Amino acid sequence: MSRNPSSLILFVAAMALSSCQPSSEIDRADRRGDVLLARDSTTFDSVVPPNATLESLLQEQLPAELSRSVVDAVRGVFNPRDLRAAQPYRITRTIDGLFREFRYDIDADTLLRVVFRHDPGAPQAFDVSVVPVPKEYVTSAVSVEISPDHNNLIDAFDAEGENIQLPLRLSEVFGGEVDFNSELRRGDRLQVLFDRATREGEFVGYGDVKAAILTTGKRTITAFRYVGADGKPAYYNDQGRSLRRQFLKSPLPFAPRVTSAFSYNRFHPVHGSYRPHLGVDFGAPFGTAVNAVASGVVVAAEWAGEAGRMVRIRHTGGYETAYLHLSSFAPGIRPGARVEQGDLIGRVGQTGTATGPHLDYRIIKNGVYVNPLTELSKMPQGESLSAAALPEFARERDTLLRQLSGQLSASSSTSDPASR
């Protein structure tokens, strides 16, 4: 009688797993939900890299055939193509290297869980489920500074033990006021009050950013989360003026850098001649998310010769934006599609004429290309809260400021050796 090779591998793995885990070990296993995880297991925690597939992710820790079997089992409850870069995942194995469990954070509220069955006679080798994520929130605060040792906010937050998600969230909060790609300098400081999310005592992400104070050069920019009359949360400065502008200052997360500025006479590195460069180049890793800087309608999502894959969006006020050299378009991005500010429209690539992965970002105003780095400074500030809402906002603002100050003072006294 012939056997399916995949079934044979899973059968042998199950037998080995059951034989290496005597009842005494099971009795002292840790419980996580309804799944037994023995203390002799090892875990691998990471985040999904750009352009990874579920199968390629699993194959870094598991045999290829077993990885394909896991992917096949997952399809019934989760589309593997919906795997997203930068999301956390975990692979748990026995000390003998046998697969036990895979967890992937689909989003902030749901978790994909794949557990290897201990019973070799079970009709399926895996239990696969999408489960809600129970979380607890604790209000915390942190203060960071860009310094010679930590020359960007990601490094500065990392030095304080914070995950990259927090500075990325702050780049969204201040996205209409500061371009974290190019405007931050040594000595700039950021204080932030936020909710830290934990699950089973382990860090799983962040909740709301409640308040933040950014000092950059001679500017101090404040942000306070406030739910307006429409029931929607937004961020306002200390005077009650919205931080939301018509355009974000950058279409990318703030890790990238400006590699080529707007110019009417730039030396082209491929063609070897001087020609206009009517946009700003941001150097960024392949697959970095590209977001719409403003709400609008997609007028083009196509191959555009030397520009490679390009998205072009029409906005109000006579503006259009263009995003060149993309590696791919986001789902649903096609002519006529409506996008909102901050929506994913594509990912950084090297298509068309390009010497490396980057985004060529352009702004067109009334049919004329303008410099993105200077045009944004000419746009009006956000709208203010109504006079009727200002007193309540002021009370919430002052409460948040007291919380921020108190949390930072407590953190400082705890970390100061002289206070112990």
Secondary structure, 3 states (H helix, E strand, C coil): CCCCHHHHHHHHHHHHHHHCCCHHHHHCCEEECCEEECCCEEEEEEECCCCCCHHHHHHCCCCHHHHHHHHHHHCCCCCHHHCCCCCEEEEEEECCCCEEEEEEECCCCEEEEEEECCCCCCCCCEEEEEEECCCEEEEEEEEEECCCCCCCHHHHHHHCCCCCHHHHHHHHHCCCCCCCCCCCCCCCEEEEEEEEEEECCEEEEEEEEEEEEEEECCEEEEEEEEECCCCCEEEECCCCEECCCCCCCCCCCCCCEEEECCEEEEECCCCCCEEEECCEEEECCCCCEEECCCCEEEEEEEECHHHCEEEEEECHHHEEEEEEEEEEECCCCCCCCEECCCCEEEEEECCCCCCCCEEEEEEEECCEEECHHHHHHHCCCCCECCCCCHHHHHHHHHHHHHHHHHHHHHHHHHHCHHHC
